[in-house]
Amino acid sequence: MATRLGSLLMDAAEPEQLAKFWAHLVGGDCRQIEPGHYAVAVPDSELALAFAYLPDAKQGQNRIHLDLASDSARDQRELVARAEAAGAEGLDIGQEGVPWVVLADAEGNELCVREPSRHYSGTGPIAAVLVDAVDPSGLADFWQVATGWERVDNAPGSESLRAPSGRGSWLEFWPQIEAKTRRNRLHFGLESSAPADAGTLIALGATEADPGGAQMPRRAFADPEGNEFTLLATGRAAPR
């Protein structure tokens, strides 16, 4: 397939403020793409962050979240302090005795600040994008084809992908008993220069949110477990 994973999109009540929060954490540049739409370039990564206006309040725990990387125990503490100074708050989601720190960003989205680990060396500021999945292996199969990323070893029960270049974050799928029931506030943005790729994604198990919008530059889909994603199908670069 000619598709590539270009961005992670976040719904936000205040997209400019949330974009600035994440730009501060990852050390990237924030710019406005259009009214209500902002993008942050992530250093040493093939994945950009994008933020779009959606007034709906966050409900429940996100099925997709970001893990930030740290180089040392001191770096981890400083990153947590920087996040909290920018508006993050500590969060209890039932974790106990884990070496990473769980926070909520300025709009309540869960994130983790990872402990230093050789496992995530060379990822840049974002160690991993984590996706809850009823069937981690099956969902990883879909996204492996959709992104062109390669399967890599990870913890038992989970599945991981990494860009062939070895740059940027891991994409990890972790087991979750409960099926998706509400819209994700974080979702993936694929880019493609081949219109036939939309049909291939559907054949792999994706569903199109608005089949009548087939001629639109950006089309909305859901993966086999219902996670929303978009396909920029005209060959134009996605916001970076």
C-alpha positions, 0 to 999 in steps of 0.5 A, a space after each residue: 500500500 501507498 499509505 503512511 502514518 503522518 499524524 496523531 489527531 487530537 480533538 480539543 475544546 481549546 486546540 491552540 492551548 492544547 497544541 501549545 501544551 504538547 509543543 512545550 512537552 515534546 520540544 516541537 514547533 506549534 503552528 496554525 493550519 487553519 482556524 481551529 486547527 493546529 499542528 506540532 512537529 515532533 523532533 526526531 519523529 515521523 509522526 506529527 501531532 494535530 489538534 482540531 476544535 471539538 466542543 464535546 467534553 471528554 468522557 471516560 478513559 481514552 483508548 489511545 494515549 501517548 507515553 513520553 520518553 525520559 533519559 534518566 530518573 532526573 530527566 523523568 522528574 523534570 519532565 513531570 514537573 514541566 508537564 505539571 507547570 504547563 497544566 497537567 495533573 497527576 492521575 490515578 487510573 489504578 496503577 500501583 507500584 509502576 515506574 512510570 508516572 500517569 498524568 492528564 494533559 490540559 484537557 484531561 487526556 491520559 499520558 505517561 512519562 516513562 522511566 528511562 529504558 533501553 527499550 525506548 532508546 532513540 524514539 525522540 520525545 514520544 516513546 510510544 503511542 498506546 492503543 487499547 485493543 480487544 484483539 491486539 494481534 488482529 488490530 496490529 495486523 491491520 495497522 501493520 498493513 495500513 502504515 507499512 510499519 514493522 512488527 517488533 518484539 514487546 511485552 507478552 500479550 501486547 503487539 508493537 510496530 515501528 517505522 522501518 526507518 527506526 525513527 520515532 515512537 513505537 505503536 503498541 497494542 495492549 489488551 483491553 476487555 471492554 470494546 470501544 463505545 465512544 468516539 476517540 479524542 485521539 485518532 490517526 491520520 493516514 496519507 496516501 497518493 493512491 485512491 485505491 488504498 481506500 478500497 484496500 483498507 476497507 477490504 482489511 476490515 475498515 469501515 467508512 464513516 461517510 461513503 458519500 464523501 469519497 471524492 473529498 480530500 480527507 475521508 473518515 474511517 474506523 479500523 476493525 475495532 471502531 477506532 476513528 482515523 482519516 485518510 488524506 487521499 489526494 497525495 497532499 501532505 498532511 499537517 506537520 
